[in-house]
Amino acid sequence: MSKPATKEKANPAQDPVVPLLKSIGLSEAKAVEAAKSPKIAAELKDIIETYGLHTKEKLDDKQAGLIVALAGAIVKADKIPEEGRAYVVGKIVGGQLKTVDQVTAAVKYVESHPAPIDDADFDKSCGVGFSITAGELYEHIAKYTTDAAIAGWASLGQVISGVKNIPELRWANTLEVKNTVEKVFNDKFGAKEAAKPKGKEPKKAPTVKAEASADDSAPRKSVFEEGFLGALHKPGENPQIRPEFREQHLAFTGGKVFTRFPPEPNGYLHIGHSKAIFVSFGYAAHHGGKCYLRYDDTNPEKEEAQYFESILEMVRWLGFEPWKITYSSDYFQRLYELAVELIKRDKAYVCHCTQEEIKASRGEKSGALPKACVHRTRPISESLAEFQKMKDGFYRPKEANLRMKMDLEDGNPQMWDLTAYRVLETPHHRTHDKWKIYPTYDYTHCLVDSFENISSVLPFPYAFLLLTDGLRHSLCTTEFVASRQSYEWLCDALEVYKPRQSEFGRLNLEGTIMSKRKILALVQKGYVSGWDDPRLYTLIALRRRGVPPGAIISFVSTLGVSTATSSIELARFEQTVRHYLEGTAPRLLMVLRPLKVTIENLPEDYLLMVEKPLHPKVAALGTTTIPFTRTIYIDTEDFRLEDSKDYFRLAPGKTVGLFQAPHPITCTSYKTDPASGQVVELICRLEDGAEVKKPKAYIQWVAEHAPSGSPVRVDETRIFHQLFKSGQPSSDFLDDVDPNSLEVIRGAMVETGFWPLAKRALTEARREGKERTDKALKDNAQTEVSSDDDTPRATSEQLVGNECIRFQGLRVAYFAVDKDSRLACLDEAAGVEPVRKQGDYIVLNRIVSLKEDSGKTA
């Protein structure tokens, strides 16, 4: 049986429109592909013939492809006016539209904007003329990853998609965005580990559920999605004394995440708080929610304005913006009214016992079971009258207290009639002399949490809180597990919404202290210069030392959140900082202890300007130009009189290379100081002949050249070592202080690239600080904030200091400029060449050493 006749398929290459498409610059393959769609081919033919594209000079391959993209977009659109189509063709031919994304946007624009077209508006809407430097792209993406609390490589795809929604990056090249995101991730989280080849899986017992191994190649979840935080309770799992409390709570939150960071303003924040800040603000940001900054200002005897300002400054310095700033003192009247209600419910009473008597009745010294206070059974009316007298100032401090009537038979000491109110005569910084009584932390925190519809924490600094899925969670350190019971008791006693409390492990850094009392003792006794002494681990001290805020966030984000206590070695923290700076800090030639070198075979006026990159792997950091002259300086450690086979730096008769200089040098002789015998000058020869072998080692150097301001002489270089001699400072911590923990070196030298680098770093930091401050003020203007006008505001000036000037002294360490420095030239107008001025004083702080320092022998 013969086969039925089949219709022969047409050869697309023989389509008569193909030669026309090729005439504008398309390859044959692309022309054939475009001709496969009759509608697109017809539109292309019309565009080419109408605008004479085939009679003009051929477009380049990219432009021709954009014409094809234009035809496809027009076919999909409803109706494009002829004037609009001509306008877009002109923009493609003229080279203004450079991507398919721009062409698509252009078609949509002319479709909805009738002629005449506004050139400026069109260009803005379609990204014409868009330009962004690699450095600016890096900054935007780095800020995005910090604000979104991205914790690792598992979020790579999420970030690549998300940053395209940033208005400033709408028209950034997609490939450049991808590459920059990967670079940011590499700088923040380290190199991405390649997935290990899968081997044969071992057999498992059928009754055991297989667990993911530590080296599983599956993408790792965010810290906010796994472990302790990922296992927080879901809606409906948080029991309430009344079901309507849950409904009211969910109605207020709208199911969104609300968190709060609740510091007590009686000292400066330390690195332990940075984890709480990261979790509180980061968890909210991760879930699209909001975070409060609430000051727990219930003790006017220990609170100072400087602490309020510093807390907000540190929160913002770390990269976070509070949604609202509130105070416990905002609720003093409401808290007082609830205290009266607590008395009326026979759940509180006024006690006149002394502090010693209260401790004895609680068995704090004897270890005995608690005994009821003699005032516990006084009539409700009597307690109400006594409480009124407390409020009116009738009693002096410690003469009367309001105590909660809890459960003395419970085995938990937190249920043994805690104090709710006490008398204080110190004026409050916000309410002044209005109140003579102040609520305690045990009474305040859970109630204010209910007022604000957010959860609570137990005693700061190691506690933080958050809520999820529209329900509140109270998170605190595990030593405060006992407080959960009293927390819930008070909520139920007053019949208010009851958050759920969960406990997590605290963060300890070995080799340092975080106690405010102990740090204050160090300051007052002169062991350190202040709360911001760079040997401390307060946040203001770390900032002054030059530690970037992004490095701190990177450090705490890797620690995770669990019920186990985290005791971290300082070396791990320093390694995180070092890794962060590796890809972000420019590199300058620097000699810490200069030794003069005279190159005898160069003339006195010899000058060679050498252009060098500021980072060998980060081109976006730019370049600098430095002089090379007859007189240079090397580091004293790079020369010694005795040579050996395993020594490769400079010695008499030996040749060594100079980093980024054109030729090596050979030491021919040296001069010594007659009094000390120390070598004070080397006489060397420049080896510029063709027969010179490549040296085995290269050393850093800085040239003497007064006209260009070289070298930049550093007045003080401060090297910070561990403050304590032991890894765990004991109760006798003052005796454990290392008297040699601060080393000051005078006379170090840095290349002239320091000045433009410093000016640029400060200028960029000020610009970013102003942008953040302007946005924060705008956002705060649109939300409810505390009614008092004394709410602290960290200004853009407070966010920027000398510490933002950071660099790596090549083969020396990472450094930042200290606040004690005077750099008048950096405040001059843009365009003015920065040079050292009369009265300038340069102080550098070592941020962290280089890995090679410990074993540098060659």
Buried (B, 14 or more C-beta within 10 A) or exposed (E): EEEEEEEEEEEBEEBEBBEBBBBBBBEEEBBBBBBEBEEBBEBBBEBBEEBEBBEEEBBEEEBBBBBBBBBBBBBEBEEBBEEBBBBBBEBBBEEBBBBBBBBBBBBBBBBEBEEEBEEEEBBEBBBBEBEBEBBBBBBBBBBBBBBBBBBBBBBBEBBBEBBBEBEEBEBBBEEEBBEBBBBBBBBBBBEEEEEEEEEEEEEEEEEEEEEEEEEEEEEBBBBBBBEBBEEBBEEEEBEBBEEEBBEBBBEEBEEBBBBBBBBBBBBBBBBBBBBBBBBBBBBBBBBEBBBBBBBBBBBBEEBEEEBBBBBBBBBBBBBBBBBBBBBBBBBBEEBBEBBBBBBEEEBBBBBBBEEEEBEBBBBBEEEEEBEEBEBBEBEBEEBBEBBEBBBEEEBEEBEBBBBBBBBBEBEBBBBBBBBBBBBBEEEBBBBEEEBBBBBBBBBBBBBBBBBBBBBBBBBBBBBBBBBBBBBBBBBBBBBBBBBBBBBBBBBEBBEBBBBBBBBBBBBBBBBBBBEBEBBEBBBEEEBBBBBBBBBBBBBBBBBBBBBBBBBBBBBBBBBBBEEEBBEBEBEEBBBBBBBBBBBBBBBBBBBBBBBBBBBEEBEEEBBEEBEBBBBEEBEBBBEBEBBBBBBBBBBBBBBBEEBEEEBBBBBBEBBBBBEBBEBBBBBBEBEEEEEEEEBBBBBBBBBEEEEBEEBEBBBBBBBBBEEBBBBBBBBBBBBBEBBBBEEEBEEEBEEBBBEEBBEEBEBBBBBBBBBBBBBBBBBBBBEBBBEBBEEBEEEBEEEEEBEEEEBBBBBBEBBBBBBBBBBBBBBBBBBBBBEBBEBEBBEEEEEEEBEBEEEBBBBBBBBBBBEEEEEEEE
